[in-house]
Amino acid sequence: MAIISGFIFLCILQVAIPQGLTPRGPRPVPGRGDQPGPTPPPFPPNPKGCEMVVDCPIRLYFTIDTSETIALQESPPGILVENIKEFTKIFAQHLADEEYRGQVQITWSIGGLHFSQKQVVFSQFSTRESFIRSLSGIRYLGKGTYTDCALTNMTYEMTRHSSGRKAALFAVVITDGHVTGNPCGGIKVSAEKAREQGIRVFSVAASRNIEETGMREIASSPTEVYRDDYIAVEVVDGRPRIMTDSIDRIIKAMKYQAYLECYKHSCLETPGIPGPKGYRGAKGTKGERGHLGSKGERGRQGDPGIEGPIGRPGQKGEIGLKGEKGELGASGAKGAAGIPGRNGTDGQKGKVGRIGPPGCKGDPGDKGPDGYPGEVGDTGPQGDPGEKGHPGFLGKSGPPGPDGDPGAKGEIGNPGNPGLPGEKGEQGSDGAPGPRGEPGRRGGFGPMGKQGPDGPQGEKGERGLQGARGRPGEDGLKGAKGDQGLPGPRGQPGSQGSHGGNGTMGNPGDPGPRGDTGPQGPKGDQGRQGFSYPGPRGPNGDRGDPGRKGPRGSRGECGPKGAPGDKGPPGEAGEPGSQGEPGERGPRGEPGADGDIGPVGDPGLTECDVMTYIRETCGCCDCEKRCGALDIVFVIDSSESVGLTNFTLEKNFVINTINRLGSMASDPASLTGTRVGVVQYSHNGTFEAIRLNDANINSMSAFKTAVKNLQWIAGGTFTPSALKFAYDNLIRDSRRAKAKVSVVVITDGRFDPRDDEDLLTYLCNDNSVVVNAIGVGDMFGKTQDDEILGSIACQRKDRVTGMKRFADLVAEDFIDKMETVLCPEPVTVCPDLPCKSEPDVAQCEQRPVDLVFLLDGSERLGMQNFHHVREFVQKVADKLTLSRSRTDRMRARLALIEYGKQNETLVAFPLTHDPAIIADGMARLPYLDSSSSVGPAILHTIDNVLTSRGTRQTRRNAEISFVFITDGVTDNTNLEEAVVAMRGAQVVTMVLATGSDTDQEVLMKLAMNDQDAIFKAKDQSDLFQSGLFDRFLQWVC
């Protein structure tokens, strides 16, 4: 019996030994991943005969971040990289070959690389001493951070060489978790590939300024072991301290994990007799569901996503139930008569007006100045007697000529053309008195002659023939055809106008050449009045026949009034010509009958009519702000330490500042106007520029597009070299002679230590360049370096501006300050137009208008601005002439709608003419203070305000106007459908936008793509300014 009991005991012992020695499944890792103190070892002590020690090689690889975000965290730049090198050196010195627990022999081989946008292997796997010597070869790389590529290269280096026993693979990645790009697939993908190759990665923070999410993505699982708040360097009292505690904890965890991987207890295993084949076991039951894991920590806020596509228009909502009829409000007391308003300023271009009734006859214009008398012509030889001409100016009396012999009475001939002046002859002897000659043309002042004897009295000549009618004047140049205006709604029939007055007399045409004498014509029309001044002297021509009457010319376009010319110098006195021979007397013609009275001419356009038309149909008459000849260069930081969000804020600052400086020079080569250039910089070789003399930058829209297309470089910070680049490439060779040059530099005040510090004052070598430095704290919360900013601004402290964050760049008060700095003395230029008159602000007296205000009551408005808007609507209601009753077909009615998020719409009051209802509705209107969705609000207004259950609430022939008070930052849901619905309802829209942070694309959609329908102001309080308010009323009425 004892033998049987002993045999059973040996069998049980044989079965129990392998069950107790073979580990089953992964050992749970308690605590921080190190071996806990009180827990027993996983295997029993080695029994006698099992004292063998297992080799356990460990391959450790360091991956060190030397990008710009690491190097610029501490001052001086690059000092943190040196501290990390010291941390790595101490780490390697703690690694010693040893026998661990008497069961495994640990040996170390170490390698490493450092990285930014590229990766540099500074040590292949080698001994501890060789690795420490290689650490001196690490140099700060700068530029961006591609951590995923570094992990990929690390995995390749750790797995490409494997010989002998398989080693335990560990990696230590020292970084801050911040990345600027993922060209190798991202951190998660690269870290997962490393784990698949058996590499366990410890994530060590370079300092306390880290991105924890990125650090956890790098670390292996569980993160309690491989990301146990490990840190390399901590700044204590302004001095860096190497965290050796992190080194000891990482080495301890490595040894224990390597021990679990290398050691396998197998010395007591003995082969036994194979047992019989067992029966097939029953199918196991389904396992129970595991316990619910603990809730994870809240992740950091993600970066802003890219703008998504415009959503599809939603289905039209159901028509809401008709509300109950409100109580009739009490009739308000009649207000006191207001004082007469002041004359407003000239408004901007208005809408194309409707055709009005004929105007009253204007006052007769002032008499124009008399023309200058013509030059004195030379006395020519006496020509043939001509027809009687137009009466000329009274000439000066000439010297008396010698008495001639009395001749036979001759017929009065046509006056001859003046002959060419003859040469002055010698003084002849006194001749016999000749016959009295015909009156000659007015001659020049000759020398005083001797007193001649009196001749006999001559007979009076007969009346000459009537002069031929001058040819019609040439037609004026036809003006360019204007753009076709938008058809307005049909106006009310006007009252019968009075008969128009006679038009002004047109200018006479130039005198034509004399034609040949023709046969006697029929009875002619009464000729038009000829010129009242003598024409220029022409050459002698043959006597022409009378021409036939020409057709009446068409009425020419009225041209602008010409300025009076300068008075010419007096001409030299002409010499008297030789006396002409008397001509033959022509046949006397019969006097013609009087012509019929011509038709009344059309009234002509006055100069003021023409200028009024020009001002109404083009925008060339608006006032314009000018800063003179100004060249502005913005130098903006595009390095990694700035970050993508802050770089976008820099670009918005440039655009918002230029918006304040008026129009840009349309021609970059022009000597006047504003030109703008931009330089974005990172490390050498990455500088990009928008040049001052770029021919493509000829408008504000072209400049904005060029700035928005600038891409974040995310590299190093070479500020001094960027300043040199800006001067050499943008200012020196393209500056204009009389232009003021201003440079605005935006940076955090730190730069790469490898750059030339002496170049910080490069712009100061030119005294004509004004440099303004704006220092902004970087992405780590470090404040700007005032000493470096002072060097950039040429030691002018008044030109240095510091701010804590980049968002302050686009603040309204800072933009105002920069506007004053860059354009201290702006000049507002208005066109010098004749016929200026004060604007007559219409108040919708003679036309029907149904005016609907749609107020954006979102959280962006604010309670104070909400009160301003309500006061503005009340002022509009007080200023407009409201309808007198519900049946009044003229004048204005108002409605006010406030909208917030989708399906959140409040009707303060529907279309009404009652001032009491308007005042009560605005007093009861609450502030929604929610999000904004304008599309559903428009559809709700069309379905419930303009109509109600299919019944039209607007008046027939009334203009329906929607006035949007919003900044355009809204949800685009159903916006396209709403715009189509407004067009279908024939709604005229306008937008009142306040502030600088507006969505121009949405504003243009609400304004039906009419830029002139968008009225902008700095804030809601500016809505009450007389200029903006009067322009608003002009647009509405």
Buried (B, 14 or more C-beta within 10 A) or exposed (E): EEEEEEEEEEEEEEEEBEEEBEEEEEEEBEEEBBBEEEEEEEBEEBEEEEEEBBEBBBBBBBBBBBBBBBBBBBEEBBBBBBBBBBBBBBBBEEBEEEEBBEBBBBBBBBBBBBBBBEBBBBBBBBBBEBBBEBBEEBEBBBBBBBBBBBBBBBBEBBBEEEEEEEBBBBBBBBBBBBBBBBEBBBBBBBBBBBEEEEBBBBBBBBBEBBBBEBBBBBBBEEBEBBBBEBBBBBBEEEEBEBBEEBBEBBBBBBBBBBBBBBBEBEEEEEEEEEEEEEEEEEEEEEEEEEEEEEEEEEEEEEEEEEEEEEEEBEEEEEEEEEEEEEEEBEEEEEEEEEEEEEEBEBBBBBBEEBEEEEEEEEEEEEEEEEEEEBBBBBBBBBBBBBBBEBEEEEEEEBEEBBBBEBEEEBBBBBBBBBBEBBEEEEEEEEEEBBBBBBEBBBBBEEEEEEEEEEBEEEEEBEEBBEBBBBBBBEEEEEEEEEEEEEEEEEBEEEEEEEEEEEEBEBEBBEBBEBBEBEEEEEEBEEEBEBBEEBEEBEEEEEBEEBBEBEEEEEEBEBEEEEEEEEEEEEEEEBBBBBBBEBBEBBEEEEEEEEEEEEEEEEBEBBBBBBBBEBBBBEEEBEEEBBBBBBBBBBBBBBBBBBBBEBBBBBBBBBBBBBEBBBEBBEEBEEEEBBBBBBBBBBBBEBBBBBBBBBEEBBEBEEBBEBBEEBEBBBBBBBBBBBBBBBBEBBBEEBBBEEBBBBBBBBBBBBBBBBBEEEBBBBBBEBEEBBBBBBBBBBBBEBBBBBEBBBBBBBEBEEBBBBBEEBEBBBBEEBBEEBBEBBBEEBEEEEEEBEEEEEBEBBBBEBBBBBBBBBBBBBEBBBEEBBEBBBBBBBEBBEBBBBBEEEEBEBBBBBBBBBBBBBEBBBBBBBBBBBBBBBBBBBEEBEBBBBBBBBBBBBBBBBBBBBBBEEEEBBBEEBBBBBBBBBBBBBBBBBBBBBBEBBEEBEBBBBBBBBBBEBBEEBBBBBBBEBEEBBBBBEBBBBBEEEEBBBBBBBBBB
